Amino acid sequence: MATTTETARPHWVRTVLIGKRPRRTAVRILVLVVVCFVWFRFVLLPIKVQGMSMMPTYTENRVNFVNRVAYLFHKPMRGDVVAIRTSGISIMYMKRIIGLPGETVEFHAGQAVIDGVILDEPYLKYNCDWELPPKLLGADEWYVVGDNRSMPERDHEKGVATRRRIVGKVLL
Amino acid sequence: MNRWFWRVIIAAALVVVAVWLYSVFFPSPERAIRARLTELAKSASFGGNEPPLAAMANAQRVAGFFMEDVQIQVELPGRVGATVSGRDEVRDKTIALRSLGAGLQVEFLDINIIVASDKNSAEANLTLKGRIAGEKDLIVQELKMLLNKIDGDWKIKRVETVKTLSFRAWHEDSLSSSGGLEERAGERRSFPHIPNARPPFNNFHARFQSIPSDWHSG
């Protein structure tokens, strides 16, 4: 009797790897894979930061996530750091929103000026001397720029992003 | 019952194989263009110290992807903007580039294709990712290509830069909304996406790649 019980008992390695009920384990794994795929593809997109235009807020090679559902119920807001798609989401721009639709954005003596009022940007650590003429944003246009403005203005990628270009809000 | 079950399974498998074979031997225009662009990226990539004869042969191969009267106007981040007219110039510039010595790896990511209703012309929007051997920074630029079908082969007629952060989204000004490629080509609008073309910008902007893509690129 004791012998029979011992032969029916699965080996401990097998129990650790696939559990006592393999079929249930397989279903769990399948569900987990599907949930992870959906979650990390359509909700929280994993990203790796490259480049220096968001320094020092975001340093190079830092891993982060883009919340793709952040703007389901409201529009992107000033101060949000967002991901902006190129022809797809394999490579995206990471920028901060400083101008909202309908506003006029300009740079004077290195300071962002929105509708004639200097924008308070506590996240900026480096000074700059950018001068850019006023630009009126359209109804579906957000003005985005990086936090590192220590480089010459022409070397810094910035500009207007439409809503469909904004993939989501950077999470961390 | 059991015999019928297996007959249905085998018939379904045969249908799947037939569909797959059809798609291989008679690919859709989108699929053919995608394959063509992937092939171009592969041909445009090269390792350092390529022998001169090989460089010439490969440059000729790259030029073969373009139409005789191709127009290329691109501004690559942090590089000098390039304007190339004609297939011969493409070949010459490719030879010159390959003779510089440093290797280059080219990839076309996120290729979106719109085929015109006559199936003989198409527009492709993609992101170029280039890596020069020994350099840390990637070259990243969104591009738009116009292609025409010549003797069964898709050839590139025009290449232009898309300024991601400055202009309308690609789909808002694409074939689907403008009534076909021929119409647009007839307008003789050269590079409509870059009306305020400015000196080449640097790639200091923060780019970030989704991790899966980084893994693919090895």
Contacts between the chains, C-beta under 8 A, distances in Angstrom:
chain1	res1	chain2	res2	distance
A	45	B	210	6.0
A	46	B	210	6.5
A	46	B	211	4.6
A	46	B	212	7.7
A	47	B	208	4.7
A	47	B	209	6.8
A	47	B	210	5.5
A	47	B	211	6.6
A	48	B	208	5.9
A	48	B	209	5.6
A	48	B	210	7.8
A	48	B	211	5.5
A	48	B	214	5.9
A	49	B	206	6.2
A	49	B	208	4.5
A	50	B	138	6.9
A	50	B	206	7.1
A	50	B	207	5.0
A	50	B	208	5.6
A	50	B	209	6.2
A	51	B	137	7.6
A	51	B	203	6.7
A	51	B	204	6.4
A	51	B	205	5.7
A	51	B	206	4.1
A	51	B	207	4.7
A	51	B	208	7.4
A	52	B	204	5.6
A	52	B	206	6.7
A	53	B	204	5.3
A	53	B	205	4.2
A	53	B	206	4.2
A	54	B	206	4.0
A	55	B	206	7.7
A	58	B	206	6.5
A	63	B	211	7.2
A	64	B	208	7.4
A	83	B	208	7.4
A	84	B	164	6.7
A	84	B	165	6.8
A	85	B	164	7.9
A	86	B	109	8.0
A	86	B	110	6.8
A	86	B	127	4.4
A	86	B	140	7.4
A	86	B	142	4.4
A	86	B	164	5.3
A	87	B	109	7.3
A	87	B	110	4.3
A	87	B	111	7.3
A	87	B	112	5.8
A	87	B	125	4.7
A	87	B	126	5.1
A	87	B	127	4.6
A	87	B	142	5.3
A	87	B	143	8.0
A	87	B	162	7.6
A	87	B	170	6.9
A	88	B	109	6.3
A	88	B	110	2.4
A	88	B	112	7.3
A	88	B	127	6.5
A	89	B	110	7.1
A	89	B	210	5.9
A	90	B	109	4.3
A	90	B	110	5.2
A	90	B	127	6.6
A	90	B	129	7.9
A	90	B	209	6.6
A	90	B	210	6.0
A	90	B	213	4.0
A	91	B	109	6.3
A	91	B	110	7.8
A	91	B	127	5.4
A	91	B	129	6.4
A	91	B	140	5.4
A	91	B	207	6.0
A	91	B	208	7.8
A	91	B	209	5.3
A	91	B	210	7.8
A	91	B	213	7.0
A	92	B	207	7.2
A	92	B	208	6.1
A	92	B	209	7.7
A	92	B	210	7.4
A	93	B	164	6.4
A	93	B	165	6.6
A	93	B	205	6.3
A	93	B	206	7.0
A	93	B	207	6.2
A	93	B	208	7.9
A	94	B	206	4.5
A	94	B	207	7.2
A	94	B	208	4.9
A	95	B	165	7.5
A	95	B	205	7.8
A	95	B	206	7.4
A	144	B	165	6.6
A	146	B	205	6.0
A	146	B	206	5.6
A	148	B	204	7.5
A	148	B	206	7.8
A	151	B	202	7.2
A	151	B	204	5.3
A	154	B	198	6.9
A	154	B	199	6.1
A	154	B	201	6.2
A	154	B	202	7.7
A	155	B	78	8.0
A	155	B	201	6.1
A	155	B	202	3.6
A	155	B	204	5.4
A	156	B	201	7.6
A	156	B	202	7.5
A	156	B	204	6.2
A	156	B	205	6.3
A	157	B	77	7.4
A	157	B	165	6.0
A	157	B	201	5.8
A	157	B	202	8.0
A	157	B	203	7.8
A	157	B	204	7.6
A	157	B	205	3.2
A	158	B	165	6.3
A	158	B	205	7.6
A	159	B	163	7.2
A	159	B	165	3.4
A	159	B	166	4.3
A	160	B	165	6.4
A	160	B	166	6.1
A	160	B	167	7.9
A	161	B	164	7.9
A	161	B	165	6.0
A	162	B	168	7.0
A	162	B	169	5.3
A	162	B	172	7.8
A	164	B	169	5.5
A	164	B	171	7.7
A	165	B	164	7.1
A	165	B	169	5.8
